[in-house]
């Protein structure tokens, strides 16, 4: 799997939705010991904990984040071949919410809904992209709020 500075190295990444991303990120860092890794606008923060990670999301310009629409959480899974994974899921009748697409942050992703309505995003790193190259802000290994 290609390493990408814009993505946590974890294979499975919970994506949690909060009304206030900054407040939630601060709380998770102060209370649970997460470390802020990356800030994406005012709607998405990546937090690390040991070898794991979590993504904290909120609304973007008042609109729900697509992979979160109608769900309080989602799961992101890093895969080797997102197109092959998408074909397999579609062949099994999975509801595809967004087809595979490549993004400037070096990931190719698709989003679907499972049999219970949970949202899943499958992501393949296609390039190692510095967060600053697409508008993200790399924070480092220490929490901003201690």
Buried (B, 14 or more C-beta within 10 A) or exposed (E): EEEBBBBBBBEEBBBBBBEEBBEBBBBBBEEEEBBBBBBBEEBBBBBBBEEBBBBBBBBBEEEBBEBBEEBEBBBBBBBEEBBEBBEEBBEEEBEBBEEBEEBEBBBBBBBBBEEEEEBBBBBBBBBEBEBEEEEBEBBEEEBBEE
